[in-house]
Amino acid sequence: MKLPAILFALLAGGALLIAACGGNDSGESDPVEAAELTLDDRAYLGKVEQAFGRSDANFEKFNDLLAESFASPEAILSALVEAGAGTTFDPVLEALKEIEPTERFVEDHQIYVGSYERLVEADQGIGAAAADDDIIGFVLGNMNLALVQGAMTLELSFEACTTLPSQGRLCLPPGELPGGEYGAALNDAMRALSVELGPRVGVLQESPQGVFSALTYLLLYSPVELVALYGAVDTDTMAALADAASAVNDLQPPDAFKTDHERLQAWFDETSDALEALFLATGEDELD
């Protein structure tokens, strides 16, 4: 059983609401903030971007492989191991450790290094799962990569966050958000939800996004594997929704935002009900 179309519509609606809460799709810094960067700051951020680029070659290999046809899921995993699965982030971490941050970015650099240490550890587990033909371990390992990457965006300053590959939407833009304190609190709640929910729902969806999510669409799960996959994400998925819904329900929106706030509350209810029904149905299918 895959996520039904109605649930994708609900999740897409939530993504639009998240964007409306102050997300930034461009990944570009505010002109005023950027002007405050010194030449040394800019040079440092440039070195960081170059460090991130050291994994590009591996990702290009993975993309090329996933465009090919394979006889079995195990053949895909074997090819990915040969292409470097499990070692993708090692050169990035090595490069980051050699960079000396400016005073402004000392804390951000610690977050970079700590996050990439966790990425390297998770990636090693992914490589081991692929070598063992452990489909579920491989997919869940890549989910964990996305969770670490998302958490990193919530910790970094805006300027540091926008150096990350493909994370611009989650970077907190500088300046006051619409709605004042309400808007800021809502933005925090929805950004945290996006980080927690997206990777977990991503391993179940039919529409692949990104190199490793694409693999989940190609794999042919057995009923036992499918139930194991759903069982590995159901509790944390529902908890992430419940935490965000609770945070949103505690907010008092200004009059101008009351209608949208009620729409968001309805989205939480509908999405929670749909996911709960999906997880329940998957378990019942296995019992049958």
N, C-alpha and C positions, 0 to 999 in steps of 0.2 A: 504494500500500500504506500503510495506517495502522497505528498501534500495535495489536497484538492485545490481546484482553481479558486474557489471562494476564499480559502485561507490566504492564497497569494495576493488576492485583491485586498484583504484586510491588512496584510503585512506591507503591501505597497502604500496603502493609505497611511499607515503609521510612519513610513519613511518620509512621506510628504509632510506630515505633521512635525516630524523631527527637523526637517529642513526649515519649516516655518518658525521653529523655535530658536533660530539663530545659527544654524549650521552654515558652513562656508564651503561651497563646492569648488571654488576656484583654486584653492590652495595658495593664493597669493597674499602677501602681507599687506596690511593697511599702509597707505603711503606715509602717514604721519609716524607710525611706529617704525617703519623701515628706515626713515630718515634719521632716527635716533641711533641706528647702528653705527659703530665706528668701523674704520677700515679693517682693523684687526678682527672685529666681530664678523664682518662679512667674509674675511679670509677663512676664519674658523668654520663658518657654516658651509663654505665652499668645499673645504676638506672633508667635512662630514658627508656631504652629498657624494663626493668622490668615493668615500668609503662604502656607502650604500651601493654604489654602482659595481662594486666588486663581486656581487652575486648575480649580476645581469646575465653573464654567460651561461650560468647554470639554468636560469629560468628560460633562456632562449632554447636550450637543449630540451627542457621539459615540454615547452610549447610545441617544438618540432615533433617530439615523440607522440604527443597526444593528438597530433594531426594524422598519424599513421593508423593503420589497421592491425590489430593483434588478434591472435587465435583465442586468447583467454585473458582473464584478469591477471592471472599469475605471470603471463608473458609481459604485460604492461609493467607490473611491479619490477620484474627482473630488468627490463630495459631502463627503468627509472633509476635503479640502483647503479647500473653501469654508467648512467649519465651524471651521477653524483648525488643522488638523494641521500640525505643524512649528513652532508658536508656543505650545504649551500651557504650557511651563515658564518662558517669558520673564518673565511678571509675578511668578512666585514668586521667581525669582532677584533681580529688581529689589527686591522687598520685603525679602528676606533681607539684601541689602547695606546696607539702610538701618537695620537693627536693630543696636543696640549690646549685645553679650552681657555678662552679669555675669562676674565673675572665674572662677566655677566652670565656666562653659560656653564659655570662650574657644576651647578646642581643638575642642569639639563644633561651634561655629559655623563654624570654618574648614572642618570636614568637610562641614557643610551646604552652604556656598557652593561649595567645590570640586566636590562631587558634582553640584550643580545646574548648575554651568558645563558639566560633562560631559553632563548630561541635555539641556541646551539645544542643545549641539553635535550630539548624537545625534538629537534631535528635528528639527533643521533638515535632517539627512540623510533622515529619514523623510518630511518634507514634500516634499523634492525627488524622492524615489522615487515618492511618490503622484502628484505632478504629471507624472512621466514614465511612469505606468502600469507601474511596476516592482514587480510583486507580491512577488517574492522579496526585493528590497531593502527593501520596506515591512515585511514580516513579520520579517525578520532585524533590521531597525532597532529594532523594538519589543522583540525579544528582548534586544538590547543595552541598551535602557532598563531592562528588568527586572534585568539583570546589574548595572548601575550602582546601582540602588536597593537590591538585595540586599547588595552590597558595603558600601554606606553603613551598613546595620544592623549589620554586623560591627565597624565602627570606632567607632560612637557609644557613649556611656555609656547605661545603661539608661533614665534619665530622658529623655535627648534622643531616644533611639530610639523611645520610645513616643509621641512627637509625630507620627511619620511615619504617613501614611495606610496602613492595611491591612498593617502590618509587625509587629504585636504578637507573632506566633508566633516570630519570629526574634530578638527582643530578649532579651539575656541577663539573666535575673532576678537580683536581688541575693541575696546569701547563699550559703552552701555548698550544693553539689548532692549528691544521693545518690551514694555511692561515693567520696567524697573526691577525691583527685587523679585517680583513674581516671575518675570521673564528669565532672570538669571537662574532661579531655582528650577524652573521648568526645563531650561536648557540643560542643566546639570543632570536632571533625572533622565531625560531622553537620550542624552549622549551616553550615559552609563548603560541604559537599556540597549542601545544600538550595539555597544561593544559586547554585551553579554548574550544578546538574543541572536544577532546576525550570524555568527559562526555556528551556533548550535542548529538553528533552522537551516542554515546553508548545507549541512551534511545530509539533509532529508529532501531537499527540493529537487525538482525536475529540471529547472533552468540553471545550467552551470554558470558560475561566475568565478573566474580566475583559474589558474593552472590546476590546483589540487581539487577544487570543487568540481571541475570538469571530469575528473577521474571518477567521482561518485556516480556520475550519470552513465559512465561506460561500464561500470562494474555490474555484474549480474548477481545480486545477493540471493542466497538461499533463504527460505523462510526463517530459519534459526538465526542467520546472520542479520536479517532485517530487524527481527525482534531485539537482538542484542544491541543493534545500533540505536534503535528508538529508546530502549531501556537505559542506555548510557547517557542520554541527553534529556529525558523527560523531566526528571526532578529538578535539575538546574534551570531548565527552560521555564518551567512553571514558577519557580522561585524568583527568577529574574523579572518575569512579568508582574508577579505579586508585589515585589519590592518597589518597582517603578509605579505601579498603580497606587500603592499606599502613599508614596511620596507625592504623587499628583493630587490625590484626594485630599491631602493635608493642606494644599495650597489654597489661598483665597484670591481668585483672579479679580483684577480691576473690572469695572463694568464693561469696558470695551472688549474684554477677552472672555467674557462669560460664555458666550455661544460656542466659541472654539474650544473652550475648556470642557464643556459638556460633550462636544463631539469627541474629544480625546478620551474622556472617561468611557463613553460608549464603545470606542475602539478597543480599549483595554478589555471590557467585558466580552465583546464579541470574539476577540482574538483568543482570550483565555478559554472561553467555552469551546471554540473550534479546535484548539490544540489539545485540550483535555479529552475531547471526544475522539480525536485522532489517536492519541496514545492509548486510550481505553480500547478502541476498536482493534488496534494492532495486537494488544495482548489477548483479546478474545479470539482473534483469528488464529493465534498460535495454539490456544486451548482447543480450538476446533480441529 
